[in-house]
Amino acid sequence: MTNKKSPASGWPIIKGDYISGSPESCVAVSTFGSHLDEQGICDAGAAMCGSCKTENLGLEKLIANTISNPNIRFLIFCGTEVKGHLSAQSLKALHENGVEGGKIVGSKGAIAFIENLDDAAIGRFREQVEIIDIMESEDMGAITAKINECVARDPGAFDADPMVVEVSDDDGDGDEDSGAVEIEMSGELALIHSRMKVIQMMVTDMGYRNRYAAGVYSGKVEGVMIGLVIMFVLLGFLLMG
């Protein structure tokens, strides 16, 4: 029998659009842009199942719930991709490449910026779970078959305690219990939002560069002035001699 651990108290720790099953299951299922029979998928053996529609907050919540339960070792991708956000492609890119400067490396999503997870949480997710990709499949038979395959390969709980992280809900994620309202962005609006954020980062970077250049220029001017003063002093000594 495989080794199991107790997940974090109150798991799943982050509210969201999902159904939870047995916390001892080794597999979680994300349907991304599709709404399938989540209860049926959990009854088939999944620890949790639900959609994930955004490539920032949605991914953060999924990751937070995963790493707070060391028993989850597989994450099945199924259902349809989310237009504009590309949350499935973004999560796969995060798992493969990580995050640099707050942005998911290799993501094609419009707003693929991670703000609530540090490097330790991201590293833990990448190490703890294996991605099982059957994207675009909404067939319950195929999903159940993959769950059974994962259960048969269950390596046991991840060799570390549950990792608990807080994910801010300020932007809204569609949780009815929290009173938040989900705002769906079109692909074009999401792209504009992404470009504005990139421009903001570029402006900040330019500010740092300008401050550095100003410091270098100031140093050069100061050096020239000191050199002129020394030259005039030496010239004075020569004329006096």
C-alpha positions in Angstrom: 0.0 0.0 0.0 1.4 3.4 -1.0 2.3 6.0 1.7 -0.3 8.7 2.3 -0.1 12.0 4.2 -2.7 14.3 5.7 -3.2 17.4 3.6 -3.3 20.9 5.0 -6.1 21.5 7.5 -9.3 22.4 5.8 -8.1 21.2 2.4 -8.9 22.4 -0.3 -7.6 25.6 1.2 -8.6 27.9 -1.6 -12.2 28.4 -2.7 -12.9 28.0 -6.4 -15.1 26.5 -9.1 -14.4 22.8 -8.4 -15.7 19.7 -6.6 -13.4 17.9 -4.2 -13.2 14.1 -3.7 -11.0 11.9 -1.6 -7.9 13.8 -0.2 -5.9 10.6 -0.4 -6.3 10.4 -4.2 -3.1 10.8 -6.2 -4.8 12.6 -9.1 -6.5 16.0 -9.7 -8.3 17.0 -12.9 -8.6 20.4 -14.5 -11.3 20.9 -17.2 -10.1 24.4 -18.0 -12.7 26.0 -20.3 -15.2 23.2 -20.1 -17.8 22.4 -17.4 -18.1 18.6 -17.2 -19.5 16.2 -14.7 -17.0 17.2 -11.9 -18.8 15.1 -9.3 -18.7 12.1 -11.6 -15.0 12.6 -12.1 -14.3 12.8 -8.4 -16.5 9.7 -7.9 -14.2 8.0 -10.5 -11.2 8.6 -8.2 -10.0 12.2 -8.5 -9.1 14.3 -5.4 -10.6 17.4 -7.0 -12.0 18.5 -10.4 -12.9 21.9 -11.8 -12.4 24.5 -14.5 -9.5 27.0 -14.7 -10.2 29.9 -16.9 -7.5 32.5 -16.2 -3.7 32.1 -16.7 -2.9 34.1 -13.5 -5.3 33.9 -10.5 -6.9 30.7 -11.7 -3.5 28.9 -12.1 -2.4 30.3 -8.7 -5.4 28.8 -6.9 -5.0 25.4 -8.7 -1.4 25.3 -7.7 -2.1 26.4 -4.1 -4.7 23.6 -3.7 -2.3 21.0 -5.2 0.8 21.7 -3.1 -1.2 21.8 0.1 -2.0 18.1 -0.5 1.2 16.0 -0.9 -1.0 13.0 -2.0 -1.7 14.6 -5.4 1.0 13.4 -7.8 -0.8 13.7 -11.2 -2.7 16.6 -12.8 -4.9 15.6 -15.8 -5.5 18.3 -18.4 -8.8 17.8 -20.3 -11.7 19.9 -21.7 -11.3 22.8 -24.0 -8.7 25.6 -24.0 -9.7 29.0 -22.9 -9.6 31.5 -25.8 -7.3 34.4 -25.3 -6.2 33.3 -21.8 -4.8 29.9 -22.9 -4.7 28.8 -19.3 -3.9 25.2 -20.1 -0.9 26.1 -22.3 0.2 28.6 -19.6 0.1 26.0 -16.8 2.0 23.5 -18.9 4.6 26.2 -19.7 4.9 27.0 -16.0 5.4 23.4 -15.2 8.1 23.0 -17.9 9.9 26.3 -17.7 8.9 28.1 -14.4 8.5 31.9 -14.0 10.9 34.7 -14.5 10.3 38.3 -13.5 6.7 37.4 -12.6 5.9 36.1 -16.1 5.4 32.5 -17.0 8.2 31.5 -19.4 6.9 30.3 -22.7 3.3 31.1 -22.0 1.2 32.4 -24.9 -1.5 33.7 -22.6 -2.3 37.4 -22.7 -1.9 38.0 -18.9 0.3 35.2 -17.8 1.7 37.0 -14.7 2.1 35.2 -11.3 1.9 37.5 -8.3 0.9 35.3 -5.3 3.3 32.4 -5.6 7.0 32.6 -4.8 9.8 30.5 -6.3 9.5 27.9 -3.6 5.8 27.3 -4.3 6.3 27.1 -8.0 9.3 24.8 -7.6 7.2 22.5 -5.3 4.4 22.3 -7.9 6.8 21.4 -10.7 8.5 18.7 -8.6 5.4 17.2 -7.0 3.1 16.6 -10.0 3.3 15.0 -13.4 1.1 16.5 -16.2 -1.2 14.1 -18.1 -2.3 16.0 -21.2 -5.5 14.9 -22.9 -6.7 18.4 -23.8 -9.8 18.8 -26.0 -11.2 15.6 -24.6 -14.5 15.8 -22.8 -15.2 12.1 -22.9 -15.9 10.7 -19.5 -14.6 7.3 -20.5 -11.3 8.7 -21.6 -10.9 10.8 -18.4 -11.8 7.9 -16.2 -9.3 5.7 -17.9 -6.6 8.2 -17.3 -7.6 8.5 -13.6 -7.3 4.7 -13.3 -3.9 4.7 -15.0 -2.6 7.3 -12.6 -4.0 5.4 -9.6 -2.2 2.3 -10.8 1.0 4.3 -10.9 0.6 6.0 -7.6 4.1 6.7 -6.2 2.7 7.7 -2.8 2.7 11.0 -1.1 5.3 13.6 -2.0 8.1 13.5 0.5 7.4 16.9 2.1 4.8 18.5 4.4 1.8 20.3 2.8 2.8 23.8 1.6 0.3 26.4 2.4 0.2 29.7 0.5 -2.2 32.6 0.4 -3.8 33.7 -2.8 -5.4 37.1 -2.9 -8.9 37.2 -4.2 -9.0 40.9 -4.9 -9.3 40.5 -8.7 -12.3 38.2 -8.4 -12.5 34.6 -9.6 -16.2 33.7 -9.7 -16.5 32.3 -6.2 -20.1 32.7 -5.2 -19.3 32.2 -1.5 -16.8 35.0 -1.4 -19.0 37.5 -3.2 -16.5 37.9 -6.0 -17.7 38.4 -9.5 -15.9 36.8 -12.5 -15.2 39.2 -15.3 -14.6 37.4 -18.6 -12.1 39.2 -20.9 -12.2 38.8 -24.6 -9.0 37.8 -26.3 -8.5 41.4 -27.6 -9.0 43.0 -24.2 -6.7 40.5 -22.5 -4.0 41.3 -25.1 -4.3 45.0 -24.5 -4.1 44.4 -20.7 -1.0 42.3 -21.2 0.7 44.9 -23.4 -0.1 47.7 -20.9 1.5 45.6 -18.2 4.6 45.0 -20.3 4.8 48.7 -21.1 4.6 49.5 -17.4 7.5 47.1 -16.7 9.5 48.6 -19.6 8.9 52.2 -18.2 10.1 51.1 -14.8 13.2 49.5 -16.3 13.9 52.7 -18.3 13.7 54.7 -15.1 16.3 52.5 -13.5 18.5 52.8 -16.6 18.1 56.6 -16.6 19.1 56.8 -13.0 22.2 54.7 -13.7 23.1 56.8 -16.7 22.7 60.0 -14.7 24.9 58.7 -12.0 27.6 57.7 -14.5 27.4 61.1 -16.2 27.6 62.9 -12.9 30.7 60.9 -12.0 32.3 61.8 -15.3 31.7 65.5 -14.8 33.0 65.4 -11.3 36.1 63.6 -12.5 36.8 66.2 -15.2 36.4 69.1 -12.7 38.8 67.5 -10.3 41.3 66.9 -13.1 41.0 70.6 -14.2 41.6 71.8 -10.6 44.7 69.6 -10.2 46.0 70.8 -13.6 45.5 74.5 -12.7 47.2 73.9 -9.3 50.2 72.2 -10.9 50.4 74.9 -13.6 50.4 77.6 -10.9 53.3 75.9 -9.1 55.2 75.8 -12.4 54.6 79.5 -13.1 55.6 80.4 -9.6 58.8 78.4 -9.9 
